[in-house]
Structures are given as structure tokens and as C-alpha cells.
Amino acid sequence: MIGSKFAARAQSGVLYLLIVIAGGMLFFVMVGGYGCSSEKCRLVAMRRSGQQVLPEQTKTTVCKKIPVIFDTDIGDDIDDTWALAFLLGCPELDVKLITTEMSDTQPRVKIVARMLAIAGRTDIPIGTGIPCGKSDRGHNQDLWVANYELSSYPGRIYQDGVQAIIDTIMRSAEPVTVIAVGPLPNIAEALRREPAIAQKARFVGMHGSIRRGYGGTDKPGAEYNVAAVVEAAQKVFTADWDMTITPLDTCGIVKLGGEKYQQVLGSSRPLARAVIENYRVWMNTRRQLMQNVYDVNKTSSTLYDTVAVYLALSTELVETEHLPIRVTDDGYTVIDARGKDISCAVEWKDLESFKSLLVERLTK
């Protein structure tokens, strides 16, 4: 028997395969790595080795779940709520912890807690993050939790969310994927307290603007999640871990409309209904600013953060480039030879397929 080992980059990380030649046949065996986004890894290997793949086999998930931490400033822009619902609908992801960050983090905990209760996922602990800065946008979904008592939440709530991040990563037997969809004070503080977390985690974030700015313009801008707390972003963007980001180039053009949006709007699934309820509250709170921009009955707002959740499990639908990225003191993410090598999702291969996946995970 002759065997050789190689590493092949899978959709959600590194998939290690053992190639074994025996009796004139080629076999592929998964032996380690982050795991893959779905059952595709095994089925592709079977097809390549000439084995028959039956229809019912394509419905069976065989790959290991990816442990994740979700760090969010939910309560400001509504896309965090869409992203949380998407996250909870992804069976490939094993959510270990959700942390809130920016300004008054306690009301954000209430939104997360009620969403988890609706989803039947109160097994997921919540961490209260650092109340960093003052949000000029307020908490736009406070009315949705106005009558919700946090004391009724049966799950665990950590008052020190940063320490919960550290403990979750350091105690994990597998690498943890940190999905960050807001400014980065929690993650930066976690790195300051325990730099070793970078060796046991990878980072996936909705951050930056490489070649395009808000609204798909050709002029890059200082993206909010970076510019809000620049020092924190600089620390995270220089840490010794694997990084993947969706800058405005890809996440800034994601909206649902037409039939796809109507599927979510008309869904009877509790989590989808909660998303739409929050969207209506958000729109009412920001009516003056958003007047004639979005129509809750016809289209979503821009769903930036959903793309970061997707990148935690797959990069199949995007074009990625490894680019040296540096965060400037005024919050720009520039290509600079002195910067950190980061996998950047710079273009869509198939945006419509991503939208279909998002709708499926929200409504099924």
C-alpha cells in the first residue's frame, strides 16, 4: 500500500486528506482540519474514486460542525438580527457563545436572549461585552424587548463577555471561528488579556472597504465597523491568526427583494417572523432617516453581516484574494505590503445563490 498526505483548502478552512492507493483504487479519507461546510467533502471524494453516490446519501450531513463565537452590536443596524437568524439556521455551525458590544451592551443582550428563546436555543450562553463608546444611532430595536424581562431567560448570561470569549476558545478541543459583525473592542480586549487565543481561533469578520465603498461605489471608504474603534481594529488586524473578511465590496450590495424577500416576509417560522418584527420596529424608529429608502413590505435593508456568517462555513460563492491589509489611523483598510495577509471576499461568483441560501436557512 502506498499512501501520501496533503492539505487541501476546503470551503470553511483547511481539510486534511489522506490519499491511499490500494488494489489499484484511489481512496480519500478525511483525517483532520477545521471540517467542511457540508457533506460535499465526502460525496466529492466518493465520486472521484468511482463509487456510486445514491440520492439519499446527498441528504446526510457527515462533516464535523464548526464551533463559533458570534460577536455583535445587534440593536443598531438591523442586519445583525438577520445575521443572527441566519447563524441559528446553519446546521454546519456549532454556536458556543454570543457576545454583545459597543455602547450600552445590556439592552443588546435582551435582543439576543429573546431571539434565542424564540429559536429554542437557550442552550447558547450570552456574554455582555465592553460598553465602549456612545452610539449616535441608539438602540433601534429596544421596543421589541420593552416588555421582555431578562430574568425570564433560562440560559446562561456572562457579565464579563470578554472573559467568556477567552475561556470558550482556550477550553475548546478544536479551533474556534470568531464571527465578528461589529466594531472590535471585545475581540481586541480578549487578545490583550490572552494573546494565545489567536493560536486557537480563526477570525471571520464584516469589516473594511477594499476597492468599493458603501452602495457599491468605486471609491473605498472608512467602513463603520473599523472606523468606530480604530485602535481595536488595528489590534485585531495584526493578531497572529487566520483572517477572512467580507468588506463592503461584497457585503455592501446584499439586499433581498422580489420573491425571495416575500418568502421571508410571509414565512410562518418563528425566527423569520421575529426578524420581520424587528425590521418593522427598526424602520419605525428610523422612519425619518429611512423614509423612501426601504419598504418593509417589499425589500430588506442592506444585509452586510449575513455574509460574514456565510464565510464561516463556505467561500464557494465568492471570489477571494489574499491581500496585505493595513488599518490606517483614520479607519481605512488599505492594501499595503506592510499589512497582514488576509483572505478578502472581493467579488461575488453567484450572489443570487447566496440569497437563495439565506432565504432557505431563514424559512425552512
N, C-alpha and C positions, 0 to 999 in steps of 0.2 A: 504494500500500500504506500502510495506517495501522497504526502499532504503539504500544503503551504498555507500560510495565513496572510491576509491582507486586510487593510481598513478601507471601507468604502463609505463616503459621506452619505448618510441617509437623510430623509426629509426633516427629521427633527433632531439631528445630532450626528453622532458617529456610530455606525453599525459595524461591528466586527464580525467577519465571516471566516469560517474555516472551509477551505476548498479541499475536498478529499476525492482522489481518484481511486476507485476500487472496481475491479472486474470490468474495466473499460467504460465505467459510467462515472459521471461527474455529479457530486453532491455538494450542496451548500448548507452549512449549518451555522446558525446564529449562536455566537458564544459570548457576547458582551456588548457594552456600549450604552448609550442613552436609551436605546429602544427605538422603535419606529412608530410612525403616526398611526398606522392601522395594520390590518392583516396583509397588506400588499407585499411586505417583505418576504413572507413565506410563500405566498402564491406565485410571485415572480420567480423565486428560486425553483419551485416545482416545475413551472413551465419551461424554464431554461434547461432543466435536467431531463426533460422529455416526459415527465409524469403528467397524468391526466388530472385536470382540476375540475371537479364537479360543481355545478351551480350552487348547491347548498354549502359548499366549502367557502365560497366567497362571502358568505354572511357571518362567518365565525371569526371573532376577534381573537388573535393568538399572541399579539405582541404585548410586552410589558407596559403598564401605564407610566406616564412621565410625572414625577412628583413636582408640583409647582407651588409657588407663593405668588399671590396677586396683590400688588401694592397700588392703591388707587386714591384719587382725590374726588371720588364719587360725590355728587351733590352740587358740583359746579356745572360743567357741561354734561349733557345727557348721554353722551357716547359711552361714558364709564358704565352706565346702567345697562346699555345694550351689550357691552363687552362682558360684564359680569354674567348676564343671562347666557351669552354665547359660551363662556367658560364652563358654566354649570351644565351645559348641554353637550359637552365634548367628552365622550367616554374614554378618550385616549389620555386625558389629563386627570391626575390624582391631586386634588386641591388640598394642600396641607395647612394653609393659613391664608387669611385675607387681612391686609393691614390698610388703615386709612392714613392720609397725610394731608398736610397744608392747613393753615389757619386753625379754626376750631374743629378738631378731629372727632369730637364726641357725637355731634349730630350725624356725621358721616357713618359712624358705627351703627346708628339706628337704621339708616337706609340699608346697609349691608345685612344687618340682623333680620329685618323684615323680609328682604329678598330671599335670604337663606331659609327662613321659616316657610315662606310660600313654596319654595322649591323642595322642601322636605330634606334640607341638607344642614340641619343644625349640628351635625357632627363636625362641621368645619369650624375651627376656632377663629376668632376675630381679634386683631391686635390694634389697640389705639396708638396711633403714631404721634410724631412730634408736631405740636401746634405751631408750625413755622409760618411766619408772615401773616399778613392780613389780606383776605380775599376781597377784591373790589367787586366781585360778582356775587358774593353772598352764597348762601346755601339754597339753591333754587328749587330743591325738592323737599324742603322742610315740611310743607303742608301735607305731603304724602305720609309722613310719620308723626304728624301732630298729635294723633291720638294713640300712638304706639308706645307702650311702656317697655323700656329696655329691660326692666326687671322680669318681664314675662318671657324673655328669650331663654330657652333651656340650654343653649350651648355655652361654650367657654369663651369668655372675653378677657384678654390680657390687657392690663393697664399700660404695660411697657411693651408696645408693639415692636420696637426695635430689638429688644432682647429676645422676643419671640421669634423674630426673623433669624437671629443668630443661633438660637437653640434648635430651631427646626432644621437649619442647614447642617449644623455641626453634628447633630444626632442622627442624621439620615444615613442609611447604608448606601444610598445611591446619590449621584449628583442631582441637585435640585435646580429647577429652572425658575428664576425670578422674573416674573412678568410685571413690568412697571409701566403704568399708563398715566403718570402724572409727574410733577416735579420730584426731585430725588433726595429730599432731606433725610427720609428714613433709611434709604439704602446707603447714603454717604455716611451716616452716623453708625450704621451697622458695620461698615468697612473700617471706620475709625476705631470702634471698640474691639473688633475682631477681624483683622486683615485676612486671617486664614479662611474666611468664608469664600473668598474668591477662588480658592483651590478646590472647593467642593460644590460650586454652583456655576451656572452659566446665566447670562443676562439677556433678556429679550425685552425691548422697550419701544414705545411710541415716542420717538424723540428726533428732533433735528429737521433740517431742510438742506438738502444737498445741491440739487440743480433746479428745483422748483419750490415755489413758496405756497402760501395759502391760496386756495382756489385754483391750483394748477398753473399759476403764473410762472413765467420763465425766470423770475427774479427770486432767488432764495431769500429767506427771511430769518429773523431770530424767533424760532419756534417757542411757544409758551412754556412747554414742559422743561426746556433747557434754560430759557432766559429768566424764568421766575426765581430760581435759586441757582445762579451760575456756579458758585463755588461747589455746591453739591454735585452738579452735573460734571464739573471738571474732575472731581474725585472719582466718580463712578466711571467716567470715560477714560481714566488712566489706570484703573484697577487691573490686576493680573488675572482676568477671566475672559472666557469666550463671550463675545458680544454680537448680537444681531439686533438691528433696529429697522423699524418702518418709519422713515422720515415722511415729511409732507408729500414728497414725490409720489408715494403710493397711497398712504392712508388719507391724504387730503382730498381725494377725489371719490371717496366711497360714500354713496348715498343709495338708499332704496326708494324705488318709485314703482308705479305701474302695478302689474300683477304680483310681483314679489312683495312689495310693501303691503298690498291688500291681504296677502296670506297672513302676515303678522298681525295686521290691524284686526282681521276677522277671526283670529285663532282663539279657540276656547282653552288652550293650555294656560294654566295659572301663571306661569312665569312670563309668557308672552303678553298676557293681559296686564301683568304688573309693569312691564316695560312701557306699554302704551299709556297706562295710568300715569306713570312718572313723566312720560313725554308731554302729556296734556298739562300736568302741573307745572312742568318746566316752561312750557310755552306760555302759560298764563302769567307766570312770574316775570317772564322776559318779553311780554307782549309788545311793549313799546319798541324794544330793540329789534325784535324778530318779526315785526309786522311786515307782511308782504315778502318775507324771506322763506319761511316754511309754512306748509299747511299740514297739520297733523292728520288730516283725513286723506291726504294724497301722497305725502313723501316724508321720509325721515330727514333729520339733520345730517350733517357730515359725521360718519361713524368711524372716526380716526382710530379709536382704541381697539376696535374689533380686530384690526389687522395684526396687532401685537399678539393677541390670543392665538390667532391662526399661525403665526410664525413660531409659536412654541411647539406646535405639533407638525408643521409642514412648511416647506418653501416651494412646493411644486408649482404653484400658480403665479409665482413672482420671479423676476429676473434679479439676481443678487450680484453685487460686486464687492470684493474685498478692497476697502479703501482706507487709507490712513486719515483718520478723522481727529481733529483738534477742536476743542470748545474754546472759543475766544472769550475775552473778558466782557464783551457785550452780548454774549449769548448766541453767537452764530456757530454752526458746525461746519467747519471748512476742511477741504482736502489739503493736507499738509504733510510733507514727508516726515515731520517730527511727530505726527499723530499716531494714535493707536490703530492697529489693523482691526477693522470692524466689518462684519458682513452687513451690507446695506441693501435693503429691498428697494431698488431704484426704479423699476418698471413693472407693470403687470403683464404676465403672459396671458392670463384669462380672468379678467375682473368679473365677468358675468358668472363664471363657475364659482368664484368665491362668494358672490352674493347669493347664489343658489344654496351653497353650503351653509351660509349664515342663516338663511331663512329656514332651511331644513332643521338645523340644530335648535332654533328658537321655537319651532312649531310642532315638531314630532315628539 
